[in-house]
Amino acid sequence: MGGGTARDVPRHSRAATYLLLILALALFAASLLYNTWRLERGNEALLASASESAWNVFQAEFELQRLLYALQRYASREEVEDREAFRKRFDIFWSRLPLLIEGEDPALVREVSRAEEVVPDLIATLERLAPAVERARIDRAELRRIREELEAMQAPLHAISLATLHEMARRHTVLREEVALLSQRNNLSLAGLAGSVAILLFLLHREVARTRFLLARSHLQERRERHLAHHDMLTGLPNRRLFEERLRELLRRSRRGRRIGLLLLDLDRFKDVNDRHGHAVGDALLRAAARRMRTCVRRGDMLARLGGDEFAVLQEDAVDEALCLRLAARLLDAFVEPFELEGRRLQANLSIGIALFPDHGGTPAELLRRADLALYRAKAAGRGRLVLFAAEMERDRS
């Protein structure tokens, strides 16, 4: 009987040891799961900081600056194309304002700013200015009044933007503090398992693997943020910033005899679609149009959305103008078939203006301006057309 007791002591001791090790492993596993869950929530909060609401505030400010620039250009030259550009920028800015307060996306903006009070006043101001903007010719006094009204919108819009950015920064700070606290708790968990070297080594190996995984996710998030800075959120295409950087780089690296084609594309009557069917259908049309354009360009060509219904194609190593014209013809043909969007059948055509380097300019500004002249000529000729820049366009303009 005494021998049986002697054998029972180590057996019970081993059972208690195994139980303690299992308990320690369970506690550490629970800690890892908790840490992982908290870190995943942190990543979600960081992604939310680049949400559609914050982007809409930035776009509204940006479109207001473009509108003021178009107004200044029209006031200084009083050209027909400048008047049309001013009206277009006016409509685009107007379309941006409701996005700051309508729907679920701008919840952050409504929560931290006075947007629900300010935006209706801004829209009312635009409604009051609309009759003057639509006139065939606006006199100087009226232009000064419009400018003063628009410039007065900058301060409230900027206040909304600052409030949104401040809240995003505050949430980011809170997240960092929570992650730091989480790290302290993790260290305490590791200290609690110091009694078992084998289990500690195993758990450290697991922790390293988890850390590498989270670092990889963090790097992926950084790449996503860089992508968002250079790409249009609606269509996923490169934005104006990336397009202009690419154009400057191509011209800088260009060699004698090497041509570069620049095509500016505009969706005809896009504003009519927005006005008649709403911005959701307009956005769906822009996405569908971008998909069709992608099927037409070569792998090495850059297709970008410059803003609104404006797109551009940068054709590297354009052997001659015929290559650019064939690409433009493919794009026009791609838009012959109507779009089926949300139960609606919509017809949208393209107008295309083309300029070539070095034939039509040696700098990005020259190429963009002359491609824009060709685009304006295409739209004036009845839309749904392509036009290659010619020197007489500038003479006609002057």
Buried (B, 14 or more C-beta within 10 A) or exposed (E): EEEEEEEEEEEEEEEEEEEEBEEBBEEBEEBBEBBEEBBEEBBEBBEEBBBBBBBBBEBBBEBBEBBBEBBBBBBEEEEBBBBBBBBBBBBBBBBBBBBBBEEEBBEBBBEBBEBEEBBEEBBEBBEEBEEBBEEEEBEEEBBEBBBEBBEEBEEBBEBBBEBBBEBBEEBBEEBEEBEEEBEEEBEEBBEEBEEBEEBBEBBEEEBEEBEEEBEEEBEEBEEEEEEEEBBBEBBEBBBBEBBBEBBEEBBEEBEEEBBBBBBBBBBBBBBEBBEEBEBEBBBBBBBBBBEBBBEBBEEEBBBBBBBBBBBBBBBBBBEEBEBBBEBBEEBBEBBEEEBEBEEBEBEBBBBBBBBBBBBBBEEBEBBBBBBBBBBBBBBBEEBBBBBBBBEEBEEEEE
